[in-house]
Amino acid sequence: MRIRPASFAELPLLQDIERAAGEPFRSLGMVAIAEDEPLPLDVLESYRDAGRAWVADPDGAGRPVAYLLMDAVDGAAHIEQVSVHPAAARQGIGRALIDHLASVAAAQGLTALTLTTFADVPWNAPYYARLGFRTLAETELTDGLREIRRAEAAHGLDCWPRVCMRRTLAPTSPGA
């Protein structure tokens, strides 16, 4: 599995991955999520240009099957988006992207990974819990996470239960 920075030419593929990754939500009655449009190309380009967009390219042939976007929020690497094409699901690709981000974030001195997700969707909160994330209580939310949750609510995501989750990172020693 090759995890690498996204290229400009791949940005439309990331949108395709996101659309495909949304389709399984339809079977849960979450049609609005299945039909939600991916981030626009200019927003994806801002992540790519800032070095905060990675793709999983299984065979190194330049055809990503998954991607991850990261924001720095309150001293943590916040997973803004992680999507795996359903044809590549259940192969450890999402985990590989998250583990890659953990390494990058620790090297940058960030203390944790955070994300927001649906509480009751099997491939959301339960999956992240298996990857070492824990659900944060409302009193543990940082100002940045509260702002993200407000934006999500304004976008209509609170029609279904959502949670913030955190995975603490081990500090890296210099020269490690």
Residue pairs with C-beta under 8 A, 6 or more apart in sequence:
1 56
1 58
1 92
1 93
1 96
2 56
2 57
2 58
2 59
2 60
3 54
3 55
3 56
3 57
3 96
3 97
3 100
4 54
4 55
4 57
5 48
5 51
5 53
5 54
5 55
6 14
6 44
6 47
6 48
6 53
6 54
6 55
6 64
6 67
7 48
7 62
8 45
8 48
10 55
10 62
10 64
11 41
11 44
11 45
11 48
12 41
13 63
13 64
14 38
14 44
14 53
14 55
14 64
14 67
14 83
15 38
15 39
15 41
15 44
16 85
17 64
17 65
17 66
17 67
17 83
17 84
17 85
18 38
18 39
18 81
18 83
19 37
19 38
20 85
20 86
20 87
21 83
21 84
21 85
21 86
22 33
22 34
22 35
22 36
23 34
23 86
24 34
24 86
24 123
25 31
25 33
25 34
25 121
26 34
28 121
30 118
30 121
30 160
32 156
32 159
33 157
33 160
38 44
39 69
39 81
44 53
44 69
47 53
47 69
47 70
47 80
52 69
52 70
52 71
53 67
53 68
53 69
53 70
54 67
54 68
54 70
54 97
54 100
54 101
55 64
55 66
55 67
56 64
56 65
56 66
56 67
56 84
56 88
56 93
56 96
56 97
57 63
57 64
57 65
58 65
58 88
58 93
65 84
65 85
65 87
65 88
65 93
66 82
66 83
66 84
66 85
66 88
66 93
66 94
66 97
67 81
67 82
67 83
67 97
68 79
68 81
68 82
68 97
68 98
68 100
68 101
69 79
69 80
69 81
69 82
70 77
70 78
70 79
70 80
70 101
70 104
70 105
71 77
71 78
71 80
72 78
72 110
73 114
73 142
73 144
73 145
73 148
74 142
74 143
74 144
74 145
75 110
75 111
75 112
76 105
76 110
76 111
76 112
76 113
76 114
76 142
76 166
77 101
77 102
77 104
77 105
77 108
77 110
77 112
77 113
77 114
78 113
78 114
78 115
78 144
78 145
78 148
79 98
79 101
79 113
79 114
79 115
82 94
82 97
82 98
82 115
84 93
84 94
89 123
94 127
95 131
98 113
98 131
101 113
102 113
102 167
102 169
105 112
105 113
105 169
106 169
106 170
106 171
106 172
107 172
110 169
111 168
111 169
111 171
112 166
112 167
112 168
112 169
113 133
113 166
113 167
113 169
114 145
114 164
114 165
114 166
114 167
115 128
115 133
115 164
115 165
116 145
116 148
116 149
116 152
116 162
116 163
116 164
116 165
117 124
117 125
117 128
117 162
117 163
117 165
118 124
118 125
118 160
118 161
118 162
118 163
119 125
119 135
119 160
119 161
119 162
119 163
120 160
120 161
121 160
125 135
125 163
125 165
128 165
128 167
129 135
129 165
131 167
132 167
133 165
133 166
133 167
134 165
134 166
134 167
135 163
135 164
135 165
136 145
136 163
136 164
136 165
136 166
140 164
140 166
141 149
141 164
145 164
148 164
149 162
149 164
152 158
152 162
